[in-house]
């Protein structure tokens, strides 16, 4: 296993993870409230017909797993939501690399036929084939490394998003992804403060990082403290991304409760606050439609993929269990025939 020196992650670094990509899932829940305010926004560049196609019978792929045959479900919309490990406004760096890392990756799948939706949380340390781009921006090959590094190969904007989208699509059996949205780590504190703080019970020992986060106590997270809670890795728990992902899910649940208490103007306010930190190809009308569906459809359990967490050459490496990966793909995208 080899990693390029200029973007190695040492096991004992405080790795800057952002739960921001997860938060966009909740923003989509309220998107329908604010569609008029979202028209002609800076990042509203995508088609408003994203995800509207229905696969014809002959277009639906089939596969066999453990003696059973499955076929692609015909009426799916799939979106990739990313949290990026950089702060500041989301502007292109004008390069083919150095875009940062997508330390949070969520795949949202909306099933219009069954009126359900489900999200998959991908471990940023997942070892997979990552597309590498050349100086002209084209894909010139693949490196076997952490999936978070797919964002590195790009300009920190659209190219980085597209590169991560390609990596995730390949990981999930070449599934079509209908749109992406990435936000930078500033979004955590901004959104937390917008809802007036997020109350939760501290589940980990943060004494080496922030003594005010006392394990077992219920506190209200605000701004920077919320970011500390969801991004810290070294010196907390067993230092793995798995433990951090559990904290991110806890925070998301608590945040969702606060978001449900907001009025009809909140989505527009949140979009305004986050727009400079966001890159997306999802149009406002599409976001509005998806938001309505997420409120109306049945939410299924959040998925993760089982695997083995190892330290290889001083880096965390999460090797997916192939059976778990295949079962996840089937659950999200296929039906038994």
C-alpha positions as CSV (number, residue, x, y, z in Angstrom):
1,X,0.0,0.0,0.0
2,X,1.5,3.3,-1.0
3,X,0.5,6.9,-0.4
4,X,1.9,10.1,-1.8
5,X,4.0,11.9,0.7
6,X,2.4,15.3,0.2
7,X,-1.0,14.2,1.4
8,X,-0.3,11.5,4.0
9,X,-2.3,11.4,7.1
10,X,-0.4,10.4,10.2
11,X,-2.2,8.4,12.8
12,X,-1.5,10.9,15.5
13,X,-2.5,14.0,13.6
14,X,-5.6,15.9,14.5
15,X,-7.3,15.2,11.2
16,X,-9.8,17.9,10.2
17,X,-13.0,16.1,9.5
18,X,-16.3,17.9,8.8
19,X,-19.8,16.6,9.3
20,X,-20.9,19.4,6.9
21,X,-21.9,16.9,4.2
22,X,-24.3,15.2,6.6
23,X,-25.9,18.6,7.4
24,X,-26.8,19.1,3.8
25,X,-29.1,16.1,4.1
26,X,-31.1,18.0,6.7
27,X,-31.0,21.2,4.6
28,X,-32.7,19.3,1.8
29,X,-35.5,18.4,4.2
30,X,-36.3,22.1,4.4
31,X,-35.4,23.0,0.8
32,X,-39.1,23.2,-0.3
33,X,-39.7,26.0,2.1
34,X,-37.3,28.3,0.3
35,X,-37.4,27.5,-3.4
36,X,-38.2,31.1,-4.4
37,X,-35.3,32.4,-2.5
38,X,-33.0,29.9,-4.1
39,X,-33.6,30.9,-7.7
40,X,-30.6,32.3,-9.5
41,X,-28.2,31.7,-6.6
42,X,-24.5,31.6,-7.1
43,X,-24.2,27.9,-7.0
44,X,-27.5,27.0,-8.6
45,X,-26.0,25.8,-11.9
46,X,-27.5,22.3,-12.2
47,X,-30.4,21.1,-14.3
48,X,-33.7,21.2,-12.5
49,X,-34.6,17.8,-14.1
50,X,-31.9,15.9,-12.2
51,X,-32.9,12.4,-11.2
52,X,-36.3,12.5,-13.0
53,X,-35.7,9.7,-15.5
54,X,-37.2,6.2,-15.1
55,X,-35.1,3.3,-16.3
56,X,-36.7,1.2,-19.0
57,X,-36.9,-2.5,-18.4
58,X,-34.1,-3.2,-20.9
59,X,-31.9,-0.6,-19.2
60,X,-32.1,-2.1,-15.7
61,X,-29.0,-4.1,-15.0
62,X,-29.2,-7.5,-13.4
63,X,-26.7,-9.3,-11.1
64,X,-26.6,-12.6,-9.2
65,X,-25.6,-12.8,-5.6
66,X,-25.6,-16.0,-3.4
67,X,-27.8,-17.8,-5.9
68,X,-30.4,-15.0,-6.2
69,X,-31.0,-12.7,-9.1
70,X,-31.5,-8.9,-8.6
71,X,-32.5,-6.1,-11.0
72,X,-31.9,-2.4,-10.6
73,X,-34.8,-0.5,-9.2
74,X,-36.3,1.8,-11.9
75,X,-37.1,5.1,-10.1
76,X,-34.1,6.1,-8.0
77,X,-32.5,9.5,-7.4
78,X,-29.0,9.4,-5.9
79,X,-27.0,12.3,-4.5
80,X,-23.5,12.6,-3.0
81,X,-23.1,14.9,0.0
82,X,-19.6,15.9,1.0
83,X,-18.0,17.7,3.9
84,X,-14.6,19.1,3.0
85,X,-11.6,19.6,5.4
86,X,-11.0,23.2,4.4
87,X,-12.2,26.4,5.9
88,X,-13.0,29.6,4.1
89,X,-15.1,30.3,1.0
90,X,-15.3,27.5,-1.6
91,X,-13.3,28.9,-4.5
92,X,-11.2,27.1,-7.1
93,X,-7.5,26.9,-6.6
94,X,-7.0,26.8,-10.3
95,X,-5.0,23.6,-10.2
96,X,-5.6,19.9,-10.9
97,X,-4.7,18.8,-7.4
98,X,-4.6,20.1,-3.8
99,X,-8.4,20.5,-3.5
100,X,-8.5,19.2,0.0
101,X,-10.2,16.0,1.3
102,X,-13.8,15.0,1.5
103,X,-13.7,13.7,5.1
104,X,-17.4,13.2,5.2
105,X,-19.3,11.4,2.4
106,X,-22.9,10.6,2.5
107,X,-24.9,8.9,-0.4
108,X,-28.6,9.8,-0.4
109,X,-30.9,7.4,-2.3
110,X,-34.5,8.4,-2.9
111,X,-36.8,5.5,-4.2
112,X,-39.8,7.1,-5.9
113,X,-41.5,3.8,-6.6
114,X,-41.5,2.7,-3.0
115,X,-41.6,6.2,-1.6
116,X,-38.7,5.6,0.8
117,X,-35.3,7.2,1.2
118,X,-32.1,6.0,2.8
119,X,-28.5,7.3,3.4
120,X,-25.2,5.6,3.3
121,X,-22.3,6.9,5.4
122,X,-19.0,6.1,3.8
123,X,-15.8,5.8,6.0
124,X,-13.3,8.4,4.7
125,X,-10.5,5.8,5.3
126,X,-12.1,3.3,2.9
127,X,-9.4,1.9,0.6
128,X,-10.5,1.9,-3.0
129,X,-9.5,3.0,-6.5
130,X,-9.2,6.7,-6.5
131,X,-9.2,8.6,-9.9
132,X,-6.0,10.7,-10.4
133,X,-6.2,13.7,-12.7
134,X,-3.5,15.2,-14.9
135,X,-2.5,18.8,-15.6
136,X,-5.3,19.2,-18.1
137,X,-7.9,18.0,-15.6
138,X,-8.5,14.6,-17.2
139,X,-8.5,11.3,-15.4
140,X,-5.1,9.7,-16.1
141,X,-5.2,6.7,-13.8
142,X,-6.2,5.3,-10.4
143,X,-4.4,5.0,-7.1
144,X,-5.4,2.6,-4.4
145,X,-5.8,4.8,-1.4
146,X,-8.3,6.4,1.0
147,X,-11.5,7.6,-0.7
148,X,-11.2,11.0,1.1
149,X,-8.3,11.7,-1.2
150,X,-10.5,11.6,-4.3
151,X,-11.3,15.3,-3.5
152,X,-7.6,16.1,-3.5
153,X,-7.3,15.5,-7.2
154,X,-9.1,18.6,-8.4
155,X,-9.4,22.4,-7.9
156,X,-11.3,22.3,-4.6
157,X,-14.5,23.0,-6.5
158,X,-16.4,21.3,-9.4
159,X,-13.5,19.1,-10.5
160,X,-12.9,17.8,-7.0
161,X,-16.6,17.1,-6.6
162,X,-16.7,15.2,-9.9
163,X,-13.6,13.2,-9.0
164,X,-15.2,12.1,-5.7
165,X,-18.4,11.4,-7.5
166,X,-16.6,9.0,-9.8
167,X,-14.8,7.3,-7.0
168,X,-18.0,6.7,-5.1
169,X,-19.9,5.5,-8.2
170,X,-17.1,3.0,-8.9
171,X,-17.1,1.8,-5.3
172,X,-20.9,1.2,-5.4
173,X,-20.8,-0.9,-8.6
174,X,-20.8,2.0,-11.1
175,X,-24.1,3.4,-9.9
176,X,-25.3,6.6,-11.4
177,X,-25.1,9.6,-9.1
178,X,-27.5,12.4,-10.1
179,X,-26.0,15.3,-8.3
180,X,-23.5,16.4,-5.7
181,X,-23.2,19.0,-3.0
182,X,-20.1,19.8,-0.9
183,X,-19.6,22.3,1.9
184,X,-16.5,23.3,3.8
185,X,-16.0,22.7,7.5
186,X,-17.2,26.3,8.5
187,X,-20.7,25.0,7.9
188,X,-20.7,23.0,11.2
189,X,-20.3,26.1,13.4
190,X,-22.5,28.3,11.2
191,X,-25.4,25.9,11.2
192,X,-25.1,25.0,14.9
193,X,-25.3,28.7,15.8
194,X,-28.2,29.3,13.5
195,X,-30.3,26.8,15.4
196,X,-29.3,28.3,18.7
197,X,-26.9,25.5,19.7
198,X,-27.2,21.7,19.7
199,X,-27.8,19.9,23.0
200,X,-26.4,16.4,23.5
201,X,-24.6,14.1,26.0
202,X,-20.9,14.0,25.5
203,X,-20.0,10.3,24.8
204,X,-16.2,10.5,24.7
205,X,-13.3,11.7,26.9
206,X,-12.2,15.0,25.4
207,X,-9.9,16.0,28.3
208,X,-6.8,16.0,26.1
209,X,-8.4,18.4,23.7
210,X,-11.2,20.4,25.4
211,X,-11.7,19.9,29.1
212,X,-15.1,21.7,28.9
213,X,-16.4,18.7,27.0
214,X,-16.9,16.4,30.0
215,X,-17.8,12.8,29.2
216,X,-21.3,11.9,30.5
217,X,-22.5,15.5,30.8
218,X,-25.3,17.0,28.7
219,X,-24.3,20.3,27.2
220,X,-25.3,22.6,24.4
221,X,-22.7,22.7,21.6
222,X,-22.1,26.0,19.8
223,X,-19.8,27.1,17.0
224,X,-16.2,26.0,17.4
225,X,-17.1,23.5,20.2
226,X,-19.5,21.7,17.8
227,X,-16.7,21.5,15.2
228,X,-14.4,20.1,17.9
229,X,-16.9,17.4,18.8
230,X,-17.4,16.1,15.3
231,X,-13.9,16.5,13.8
232,X,-11.5,15.4,16.6
233,X,-9.8,12.1,16.2
234,X,-6.4,12.0,17.9
235,X,-6.7,11.9,21.7
236,X,-10.4,10.8,21.6
237,X,-11.8,7.3,21.8
238,X,-9.6,4.8,19.9
239,X,-8.6,7.5,17.3
240,X,-10.4,5.8,14.5
241,X,-12.7,7.3,12.0
242,X,-15.3,4.7,13.0
243,X,-15.6,6.3,16.5
244,X,-15.7,9.8,15.0
245,X,-18.5,8.7,12.6
246,X,-20.6,7.5,15.6
247,X,-20.2,11.0,17.1
248,X,-21.2,12.6,13.8
249,X,-24.4,10.5,13.7
250,X,-25.2,11.4,17.3
251,X,-24.7,15.1,16.5
252,X,-26.8,14.8,13.3
253,X,-29.7,13.3,15.3
254,X,-29.5,16.1,17.8
255,X,-29.3,18.7,15.1
256,X,-32.3,17.3,13.2
257,X,-34.4,17.8,16.3
258,X,-33.4,21.4,16.5
259,X,-34.0,21.9,12.8
260,X,-37.5,20.5,13.1
261,X,-38.3,23.4,15.5
262,X,-37.3,26.1,13.0
263,X,-39.8,28.2,11.0
264,X,-40.5,28.3,7.3
265,X,-37.8,31.0,6.8
266,X,-35.0,29.0,8.2
267,X,-34.0,27.1,5.0
268,X,-33.5,30.4,3.1
269,X,-31.5,31.8,6.0
270,X,-29.3,28.7,6.2
271,X,-28.7,28.6,2.5
272,X,-27.7,32.3,2.5
273,X,-25.3,31.6,5.4
274,X,-23.7,28.6,3.7
275,X,-23.8,29.5,0.0
276,X,-20.3,30.9,0.0
277,X,-18.9,27.6,1.5
278,X,-20.9,25.4,-0.9
279,X,-20.4,23.8,-4.3
280,X,-23.3,21.9,-6.0
281,X,-24.7,20.9,-9.3
282,X,-28.2,20.4,-7.9
283,X,-30.7,23.0,-9.1
284,X,-33.0,24.8,-6.8
285,X,-36.2,23.1,-8.2
286,X,-34.6,19.7,-7.9
287,X,-33.6,20.5,-4.3
288,X,-37.1,21.6,-3.5
289,X,-38.6,18.4,-5.0
290,X,-36.2,16.2,-3.1
291,X,-36.9,18.2,0.1
292,X,-40.6,17.5,-0.2
293,X,-40.0,13.8,-0.9
294,X,-37.8,13.5,2.2
295,X,-40.5,14.9,4.3
296,X,-43.2,12.7,2.7
297,X,-41.4,9.5,2.1
298,X,-40.5,6.8,4.7
299,X,-37.0,7.1,6.0
300,X,-35.1,3.9,6.3
301,X,-32.1,3.2,8.6
302,X,-28.8,4.9,8.0
303,X,-26.3,2.4,6.4
304,X,-22.6,1.9,6.9
305,X,-20.4,-0.8,5.3
306,X,-18.6,-3.3,7.5
307,X,-14.8,-3.6,7.2
308,X,-11.5,-4.0,8.9
309,X,-9.7,-0.9,10.3
310,X,-5.9,-1.3,10.2
311,X,-2.8,0.9,10.5
312,X,-0.7,0.5,7.3
313,X,2.5,2.5,6.9
314,X,1.4,4.8,9.7
315,X,-2.0,5.5,8.1
316,X,-5.5,4.3,8.9
317,X,-6.8,2.0,6.2
318,X,-10.4,0.7,6.2
319,X,-10.7,-2.4,4.1
320,X,-14.4,-3.1,3.2
321,X,-15.9,-6.5,3.8
322,X,-16.9,-7.6,0.3
323,X,-20.1,-9.3,1.4
324,X,-21.2,-6.2,3.4
325,X,-20.4,-4.0,0.4
326,X,-22.4,-6.2,-2.0
327,X,-25.4,-6.3,0.4
328,X,-25.3,-2.6,0.8
329,X,-25.4,-2.1,-3.0
330,X,-28.3,-4.5,-3.3
331,X,-30.2,-2.8,-0.5
332,X,-29.8,0.7,-2.0
333,X,-30.1,0.0,-5.7
334,X,-31.6,-3.4,-6.5
335,X,-34.7,-5.6,-5.9
336,X,-35.0,-9.3,-6.1
337,X,-36.6,-10.8,-9.1
